[in-house]
Amino acid sequence: MNILICIKQVPDMESKFKINGEGTWYDRADLAWRMNEYDEYAVEQAVRLKEQLPNADLTVLCIGQDQASESIKKALAMGCDKGVHIADQDSSQREPIAIATMIANFAKDELFDIIFTGMQSQDRGSAQVGVMVAELLGIPAVTTIVDFSYDENTGVIQVKRELEGGSKALVTATTPVVLTCQLGLNTPRYPTLPNIMRAKKKELRTMLPPTIAVDARQETAACYFPAKKGGGLVLEGEIPELADKLIQLLKEKTSVLA
């Protein structure tokens, strides 16, 4: 089985963010970087499938600036076989259809049976790339999967999709297929030191971004922090006293008890 895992490198969400000079995205300076959390679930699921099917071949693909290769190395240390880095210095400025087109152009001649992606990226959060890749390749997509199994005898993939309100849908599919992974699908492993050392010997190919003919469909007009709101009020004291204070505040500051 030939498997592709698409990942993205994103800032650590604990970083202190600043808006860039153009006011259209975050400033990349002084940020810590990591693999997109949703993509870690995709990598882990692919590695588990390889443990079930030892002959499976796992390729991890990342589009991004030079440092994105570090996230590829982590995926290799987790158990992927080889990595491909499309070194696109302008990746953060590209809209989802452009990123999806790059992935589809890479994948179309490789005959991948399964393409795993994260449900969305933590920075842009469009949740569009995976389904666009499927559409461009003309294959099915199953999104927001939270459970996965593969039957070797029938070749049938069975997944559970997360729906609204906590419901789940049971879906079966056959290859080729694109699967986008939701939080909770599994517990991603930590790369061990021996696997980190072995990953250094695995193939990591760097490619220049291809020229793609995609008409612009959207534009980021502005990026800004939410307006600060007033702080909360903490009431202290015994319960009867707190109740009196709360009633008085509701009368003075709201129309609830008017």
C-alpha positions as CSV (number, residue, x, y, z in Angstrom):
1,M,0.0,0.0,0.0
2,N,1.3,3.4,-1.0
3,I,0.4,6.1,1.6
4,L,0.9,9.9,1.5
5,I,0.7,12.0,4.7
6,C,0.4,15.8,4.2
7,I,1.6,17.9,7.1
8,K,2.1,21.6,7.9
9,Q,4.5,23.4,10.2
10,V,2.7,26.0,12.4
11,P,3.7,28.2,15.2
12,D,3.4,26.8,18.7
13,M,0.1,28.2,20.0
14,E,1.8,29.2,23.2
15,S,4.0,31.7,21.3
16,K,3.6,35.4,21.7
17,F,2.1,36.5,18.4
18,K,2.5,39.9,16.7
19,I,0.9,41.1,13.5
20,N,3.3,41.6,10.6
21,G,4.1,44.9,9.0
22,E,1.6,44.5,6.2
23,G,-1.2,43.8,8.7
24,T,-2.3,40.6,6.9
25,W,-0.7,37.8,8.9
26,Y,1.4,37.1,12.0
27,D,5.0,38.1,12.2
28,R,7.2,35.0,11.9
29,A,10.0,36.4,14.0
30,D,10.7,34.9,17.5
31,L,8.1,32.2,17.1
32,A,8.6,28.6,18.2
33,W,7.5,26.0,15.5
34,R,5.9,22.6,15.6
35,M,4.0,20.1,13.4
36,N,0.3,21.0,13.2
37,E,-1.5,19.1,15.9
38,Y,-4.1,17.6,13.6
39,D,-1.4,16.4,11.3
40,E,0.2,14.5,14.1
41,Y,-2.9,12.3,14.3
42,A,-2.6,11.7,10.5
43,V,1.1,10.6,10.9
44,E,0.3,8.4,13.8
45,Q,-2.6,6.7,12.0
46,A,-0.4,6.1,8.9
47,V,2.3,4.6,11.1
48,R,-0.2,2.3,12.8
49,L,-1.4,1.1,9.4
50,K,2.2,0.4,8.4
51,E,2.5,-1.7,11.6
52,Q,-0.5,-3.7,10.3
53,L,0.8,-3.8,6.7
54,P,4.6,-4.0,6.9
55,N,5.0,-3.6,3.2
56,A,3.2,-0.2,3.2
57,D,5.3,2.7,2.1
58,L,4.8,6.0,3.9
59,T,5.7,9.3,2.2
60,V,5.3,12.5,4.3
61,L,4.9,15.8,2.3
62,C,5.2,19.3,3.7
63,I,5.0,22.7,1.9
64,G,6.7,25.5,3.7
65,Q,9.7,27.6,4.4
66,D,13.2,26.1,5.0
67,Q,12.6,25.3,8.7
68,A,9.5,23.1,7.8
69,S,12.0,20.3,7.2
70,E,12.2,19.9,11.0
71,S,8.5,18.8,11.1
72,I,9.2,16.3,8.3
73,K,12.1,14.9,10.3
74,K,9.8,14.4,13.3
75,A,7.4,12.5,11.0
76,L,10.2,10.3,9.8
77,A,11.3,9.6,13.4
78,M,7.6,8.6,14.2
79,G,7.9,6.0,11.5
80,C,7.4,7.4,8.0
81,D,9.7,6.1,5.3
82,K,10.6,9.1,3.3
83,G,10.0,12.8,3.2
84,V,9.3,15.4,0.5
85,H,9.7,19.1,1.2
86,I,8.3,21.6,-1.2
87,A,10.4,24.6,-0.2
88,D,7.9,27.4,-0.8
89,Q,9.0,30.6,0.9
90,D,5.6,32.1,0.1
91,S,3.4,29.3,1.4
92,S,1.8,31.3,4.1
93,Q,0.4,33.7,1.5
94,R,-1.2,31.0,-0.7
95,E,-4.8,30.3,-0.4
96,P,-6.1,26.7,0.1
97,I,-6.7,25.9,-3.5
98,A,-3.1,26.7,-4.4
99,I,-1.7,24.5,-1.6
100,A,-4.1,21.7,-2.7
101,T,-3.1,22.0,-6.3
102,M,0.6,21.6,-5.3
103,I,-0.3,18.4,-3.4
104,A,-2.5,17.0,-6.1
105,N,0.2,17.7,-8.8
106,F,2.7,15.8,-6.7
107,A,0.3,12.9,-5.9
108,K,-1.3,12.4,-9.3
109,D,1.5,10.2,-10.8
110,E,2.4,8.4,-7.5
111,L,-0.7,6.3,-7.3
112,F,-1.3,6.7,-3.6
113,D,-3.9,4.4,-2.1
114,I,-4.6,6.6,1.0
115,I,-3.8,10.3,1.6
116,F,-4.0,11.3,5.2
117,T,-4.2,15.0,6.2
118,G,-5.1,16.9,9.3
119,M,-8.7,18.2,9.4
120,Q,-7.3,21.7,9.4
121,S,-4.3,23.8,10.3
122,Q,-4.0,25.5,13.7
123,D,-3.0,28.8,12.2
124,R,-5.3,29.3,9.2
125,G,-8.0,26.8,10.1
126,S,-9.7,26.7,6.7
127,A,-10.3,22.9,6.7
128,Q,-10.3,23.0,2.9
129,V,-7.1,21.6,1.6
130,G,-7.8,17.9,2.2
131,V,-11.2,17.9,0.4
132,M,-9.8,20.1,-2.4
133,V,-7.0,17.5,-3.0
134,A,-9.6,14.8,-3.3
135,E,-11.6,16.8,-5.8
136,L,-8.6,17.7,-7.9
137,L,-7.6,14.0,-8.0
138,G,-11.1,12.8,-8.6
139,I,-11.2,10.5,-5.6
140,P,-13.5,10.3,-2.5
141,A,-12.8,12.1,0.7
142,V,-14.0,11.3,4.3
143,T,-13.5,14.2,6.7
144,T,-13.1,14.6,10.5
145,I,-12.4,11.0,11.2
146,V,-12.1,9.9,14.8
147,D,-11.8,6.1,14.3
148,F,-10.1,4.1,11.6
149,S,-9.8,0.4,10.7
150,Y,-8.6,-1.5,7.6
151,D,-9.7,-5.0,6.6
152,E,-6.8,-6.7,4.8
153,N,-9.0,-9.4,3.3
154,T,-11.6,-7.1,1.7
155,G,-9.6,-3.9,1.3
156,V,-12.4,-2.0,3.0
157,I,-11.6,1.0,5.2
158,Q,-14.1,1.7,8.0
159,V,-14.0,5.1,9.7
160,K,-16.1,7.1,12.1
161,R,-16.7,10.7,11.4
162,E,-17.4,13.3,14.0
163,L,-20.7,15.2,13.5
164,E,-22.3,18.1,15.3
165,G,-23.7,17.5,18.7
166,G,-21.3,14.6,19.6
167,S,-22.8,12.2,17.0
168,K,-20.7,10.0,14.8
169,A,-21.3,8.6,11.4
170,L,-19.9,5.1,10.4
171,V,-18.5,5.3,6.8
172,T,-16.9,2.6,4.7
173,A,-14.6,3.4,1.7
174,T,-12.2,1.7,-0.6
175,T,-8.9,3.0,-2.0
176,P,-7.9,5.5,-3.3
177,V,-9.3,7.9,-0.7
178,V,-8.4,11.1,1.2
179,L,-9.0,11.0,4.9
180,T,-8.8,14.1,7.1
181,C,-8.0,13.5,10.8
182,Q,-9.7,15.0,13.8
183,L,-8.4,15.4,17.3
184,G,-8.9,12.2,19.3
185,L,-8.4,9.8,16.5
186,N,-5.4,8.3,18.4
187,T,-2.5,9.2,20.7
188,P,0.5,10.3,18.6
189,R,3.7,8.7,19.7
190,Y,6.8,10.5,20.9
191,P,9.8,9.7,18.7
192,T,12.4,7.7,20.6
193,L,16.1,8.5,20.4
194,P,16.9,5.4,18.3
195,N,14.2,6.3,15.8
196,I,15.4,9.9,15.7
197,M,18.9,8.7,14.8
198,R,17.5,6.3,12.2
199,A,15.4,9.1,10.7
200,K,18.6,11.0,9.8
201,K,19.4,8.2,7.3
202,K,16.0,8.3,5.6
203,E,15.4,10.0,2.3
204,L,14.4,13.7,2.6
205,R,13.9,15.3,-0.9
206,T,13.6,19.0,-1.3
207,M,11.8,20.4,-4.3
208,L,11.2,23.9,-5.6
209,P,7.5,24.9,-5.7
210,P,6.0,24.3,-9.0
211,T,4.4,27.0,-11.1
212,I,0.7,26.7,-10.8
213,A,-2.0,28.4,-12.8
214,V,-4.6,29.1,-10.1
215,D,-6.7,32.3,-10.3
216,A,-6.8,34.1,-7.0
217,R,-10.2,33.4,-5.2
218,Q,-9.7,35.2,-1.9
219,E,-7.5,37.9,-0.3
220,T,-6.6,38.6,3.3
221,A,-7.6,42.2,3.8
222,A,-6.5,42.5,7.5
223,C,-5.4,40.5,10.4
224,Y,-5.8,41.9,14.0
225,F,-6.2,40.8,17.6
226,P,-9.7,40.8,19.1
227,A,-10.7,44.0,20.9
228,K,-10.0,43.7,24.7
229,K,-13.0,43.4,26.9
230,G,-13.5,44.5,30.5
231,G,-12.3,42.2,33.2
232,G,-14.6,40.0,35.3
233,L,-15.6,40.7,38.8
234,V,-14.9,38.2,41.6
235,L,-17.3,38.1,44.5
236,E,-16.1,36.9,47.9
237,G,-17.8,36.1,51.1
238,E,-20.4,33.8,52.6
239,I,-23.2,32.4,50.3
240,P,-26.0,34.6,51.7
241,E,-23.8,37.7,51.3
242,L,-22.8,36.6,47.8
243,A,-26.4,36.2,46.8
244,D,-27.2,39.8,48.0
245,K,-24.2,41.2,46.1
246,L,-25.2,39.4,42.9
247,I,-28.8,40.6,43.1
248,Q,-27.6,44.2,43.7
249,L,-25.2,44.0,40.7
250,L,-27.8,42.6,38.4
251,K,-30.1,45.4,39.3
252,E,-27.5,48.1,38.8
253,K,-25.7,46.9,35.7
254,T,-28.3,44.8,33.8
255,S,-32.0,44.8,33.0
256,V,-32.4,41.2,34.2
257,L,-34.1,42.2,37.4
258,A,-35.5,45.5,36.3
